[in-house]
Amino acid sequence: MTMKIEPQIRPAVYADRDKILPLLHGMGGIDTDDKAKTRFAQLIERSDHYLPVAIYNGELVGYAWVQDYGPHLRSGNRTARLHDLFVHPDYRKLSVGTALFVAIRTWAEQAGIRYLEWQARQTALGFYERLGYRGDPCPQPDYPFFEIEFTQ
């Protein structure tokens, strides 16, 4: 009988900055390693950003990043944006992405966020659909828009 390993999800810490670089490269769009490490160190200290990491069998294999945009000028409702959710390809289909998404959703709900929104690449649509979400078309048709509304 094979025992399933559950990913450990925890907030990112400064010591993760070198280990997260390969994941940032995997996600794409990185300018330089030094600038990315500096931004990472700054963002993990901010209360309006949440960067959980996934540890699987002792290795840092995934991360997510969400930002609280604060209260809307007219309604006062807070919106958070999921910017990134990335799992190393060797660790996909092992519940790592699901665990990261649950951590993001839990953080948003506990922080009093009203709306959690994100856009997804076509390659990630199956993942979000398995979680029960369907994206809506938006001006960037290759990146459907998703939103969760939390009741207050």
C-alpha positions as CSV (number, residue, x, y, z in Angstrom):
1,M,0.0,0.0,0.0
2,T,1.4,3.3,-1.1
3,M,0.9,6.2,1.3
4,K,0.0,9.5,-0.3
5,I,2.2,12.5,0.7
6,E,0.2,15.6,1.4
7,P,1.9,18.9,0.4
8,Q,2.7,21.3,3.3
9,I,1.6,24.9,2.6
10,R,3.1,27.7,4.6
11,P,3.8,31.4,4.1
12,A,7.0,32.1,2.2
13,V,10.0,33.2,4.3
14,Y,13.2,35.0,3.3
15,A,15.1,31.7,3.3
16,D,12.9,30.6,0.3
17,R,14.2,33.3,-2.0
18,D,16.8,31.2,-3.8
19,K,14.6,28.1,-3.9
20,I,11.7,30.0,-5.5
21,L,13.7,31.3,-8.4
22,P,13.3,28.2,-10.6
23,L,9.6,28.4,-10.1
24,L,9.5,32.1,-11.0
25,H,11.4,31.2,-14.2
26,G,8.9,28.4,-14.8
27,M,6.0,30.8,-14.5
28,G,7.8,33.2,-16.9
29,G,8.3,36.9,-17.3
30,I,11.2,37.3,-14.9
31,D,13.5,40.3,-15.5
32,T,16.6,39.4,-13.4
33,D,17.2,37.0,-10.6
34,D,18.5,39.8,-8.3
35,K,15.5,42.0,-8.9
36,A,13.1,39.1,-8.4
37,K,14.7,38.1,-5.1
38,T,14.6,41.8,-3.9
39,R,10.8,42.0,-4.7
40,F,10.2,38.6,-3.1
41,A,11.9,39.8,0.1
42,Q,9.8,43.0,0.1
43,L,6.4,41.4,-0.7
44,I,6.6,38.7,2.0
45,E,6.8,41.4,4.5
46,R,3.7,43.2,3.4
47,S,0.3,42.5,4.9
48,D,-1.6,43.2,1.6
49,H,0.3,40.4,-0.2
50,Y,0.2,36.7,0.6
51,L,2.8,34.3,-0.9
52,P,2.3,30.7,0.3
53,V,4.7,28.1,-0.8
54,A,4.2,24.3,-1.2
55,I,6.7,21.8,0.2
56,Y,6.4,18.3,-1.0
57,N,8.7,15.6,0.3
58,G,11.0,18.3,1.6
59,E,11.3,20.3,-1.6
60,L,9.8,23.7,-2.4
61,V,7.7,22.8,-5.5
62,G,5.1,25.5,-5.9
63,Y,4.0,28.9,-4.9
64,A,1.1,31.3,-5.2
65,W,0.8,35.1,-4.9
66,V,-2.3,37.1,-4.1
67,Q,-2.7,40.9,-3.5
68,D,-5.4,42.6,-1.5
69,Y,-6.3,45.8,-3.4
70,G,-8.1,47.2,-0.4
71,P,-11.6,48.7,-0.2
72,H,-13.3,49.8,-3.4
73,L,-13.9,53.6,-3.4
74,R,-17.7,53.4,-3.9
75,S,-18.7,50.1,-2.3
76,G,-16.1,49.6,0.3
77,N,-15.8,45.9,-0.8
78,R,-12.3,44.6,-0.8
79,T,-11.0,42.7,-3.9
80,A,-7.9,40.5,-4.1
81,R,-6.2,39.4,-7.2
82,L,-4.5,36.1,-7.6
83,H,-1.4,36.9,-9.7
84,D,0.4,33.6,-9.8
85,L,-0.2,29.9,-8.9
86,F,2.6,27.7,-10.2
87,V,3.6,24.1,-9.5
88,H,6.8,22.6,-10.8
89,P,5.7,20.2,-13.7
90,D,7.2,17.2,-11.9
91,Y,4.7,17.7,-9.0
92,R,1.5,18.4,-10.8
93,K,-1.4,16.0,-10.3
94,L,-0.3,15.5,-6.7
95,S,-2.8,18.0,-5.1
96,V,-0.1,20.6,-4.7
97,G,-2.0,23.2,-6.8
98,T,-5.2,22.4,-5.0
99,A,-3.6,22.9,-1.6
100,L,-2.1,26.3,-2.8
101,F,-5.5,27.4,-4.1
102,V,-7.2,26.4,-0.9
103,A,-4.6,28.4,1.1
104,I,-5.3,31.5,-1.1
105,R,-9.0,31.1,-0.8
106,T,-8.8,30.7,3.0
107,W,-6.5,33.7,3.3
108,A,-8.9,35.9,1.3
109,E,-12.0,34.8,3.2
110,Q,-10.4,35.2,6.6
111,A,-9.0,38.6,5.6
112,G,-12.5,39.9,4.8
113,I,-12.0,40.0,1.1
114,R,-15.3,40.3,-0.8
115,Y,-14.1,39.3,-4.3
116,L,-11.2,37.0,-5.3
117,E,-10.4,37.3,-9.0
118,W,-7.9,36.0,-11.4
119,Q,-7.2,35.2,-15.1
120,A,-5.9,31.9,-16.2
121,R,-3.8,30.6,-19.1
122,Q,-5.5,28.1,-21.4
123,T,-3.2,25.4,-20.0
124,A,-4.6,26.0,-16.5
125,L,-8.3,25.9,-17.4
126,G,-8.6,22.2,-16.7
127,F,-7.1,22.7,-13.2
128,Y,-9.7,25.4,-12.3
129,E,-12.5,23.5,-13.8
130,R,-11.6,20.4,-11.7
131,L,-11.9,22.8,-8.7
132,G,-15.4,23.7,-9.9
133,Y,-14.7,27.1,-11.5
134,R,-15.6,28.3,-15.0
135,G,-13.9,31.4,-16.5
136,D,-15.8,34.1,-18.3
137,P,-14.6,35.6,-21.6
138,C,-12.8,38.9,-21.3
139,P,-10.9,41.3,-23.6
140,Q,-8.0,38.8,-23.5
141,P,-9.7,35.7,-24.9
142,D,-6.8,33.4,-24.1
143,Y,-7.0,34.3,-20.4
144,P,-10.6,33.8,-19.1
145,F,-11.6,35.8,-16.0
146,F,-12.6,34.0,-12.8
147,E,-14.2,35.5,-9.7
148,I,-15.3,34.2,-6.3
149,E,-17.7,36.3,-4.2
150,F,-17.5,35.7,-0.5
151,T,-20.6,36.6,1.5
152,Q,-19.9,38.8,4.5
